[in-house]
Structures are given as C-alpha cells and as structure tokens.
Amino acid sequence: MITLNEFLWIVIILLALCVSSLYKQKIQLEEELEKLKDDRQ
C-alpha cells in the first residue's frame, strides 16, 4: 500500500513529465512557424 506522501510524489513527477513534453512540442511548433514566415518572404 502506498502512503499519501509517495502518491503525491508520483503525481508531481507525472505532471512534470507532461509539462516538459508539452513545452518541447510548443518550442517545435514555434520553430515551424518561424520557418513558414521565412519561406513566405
């Protein structure tokens, strides 16, 4: 049986992983947008 403290750590770690992967996707999208802008000019 996991304690509440351990459960909270697991939740925090999962949230951190989700946030970091979303952040990476956001950076990639911004780079793609910059490339598209450059292509139009």
C-alpha positions as a LaTeX table, in Angstrom:
\begin{tabular}{lrrr}
\hline
Residue & $x$ (\AA) & $y$ (\AA) & $z$ (\AA) \\
\hline
Met1 & 0.00 & 0.00 & 0.00 \\
Ile2 & 1.42 & 3.38 & $-0.95$ \\
Thr3 & 1.32 & 6.21 & 1.53 \\
Leu4 & $-0.22$ & 9.57 & 0.67 \\
Asn5 & 3.24 & 11.14 & 0.58 \\
Glu6 & 4.52 & 8.65 & $-2.02$ \\
Phe7 & 1.34 & 9.09 & $-4.05$ \\
Leu8 & 1.86 & 12.87 & $-4.11$ \\
Trp9 & 5.44 & 12.43 & $-5.34$ \\
Ile10 & 4.26 & 10.18 & $-8.16$ \\
Val11 & 1.62 & 12.74 & $-9.20$ \\
Ile12 & 4.16 & 15.59 & $-9.12$ \\
Ile13 & 6.65 & 13.62 & $-11.23$ \\
Leu14 & 3.98 & 12.70 & $-13.81$ \\
Leu15 & 2.84 & 16.31 & $-14.02$ \\
Ala16 & 6.43 & 17.47 & $-14.50$ \\
Leu17 & 6.92 & 14.97 & $-17.34$ \\
Cys18 & 3.71 & 16.11 & $-19.05$ \\
Val19 & 4.64 & 19.77 & $-18.75$ \\
Ser20 & 8.16 & 19.23 & $-20.10$ \\
Ser21 & 6.91 & 17.26 & $-23.11$ \\
Leu22 & 4.25 & 19.89 & $-23.87$ \\
Tyr23 & 6.90 & 22.60 & $-23.58$ \\
Lys24 & 9.13 & 20.77 & $-26.09$ \\
Gln25 & 6.20 & 20.47 & $-28.52$ \\
Lys26 & 5.48 & 24.19 & $-28.11$ \\
Ile27 & 9.10 & 25.08 & $-28.95$ \\
Gln28 & 8.98 & 22.84 & $-32.04$ \\
Leu29 & 5.74 & 24.46 & $-33.21$ \\
Glu30 & 7.21 & 27.94 & $-32.79$ \\
Glu31 & 10.27 & 26.91 & $-34.84$ \\
Glu32 & 8.00 & 25.56 & $-37.59$ \\
Leu33 & 6.06 & 28.85 & $-37.64$ \\
Glu34 & 9.31 & 30.82 & $-37.94$ \\
Lys35 & 10.34 & 28.65 & $-40.91$ \\
Leu36 & 6.98 & 29.24 & $-42.61$ \\
Lys37 & 7.31 & 33.00 & $-42.13$ \\
Asp38 & 10.81 & 32.94 & $-43.61$ \\
Asp39 & 9.61 & 30.91 & $-46.61$ \\
Arg40 & 6.90 & 33.45 & $-47.44$ \\
Gln41 & 9.31 & 36.38 & $-47.56$ \\
\hline
\end{tabular}
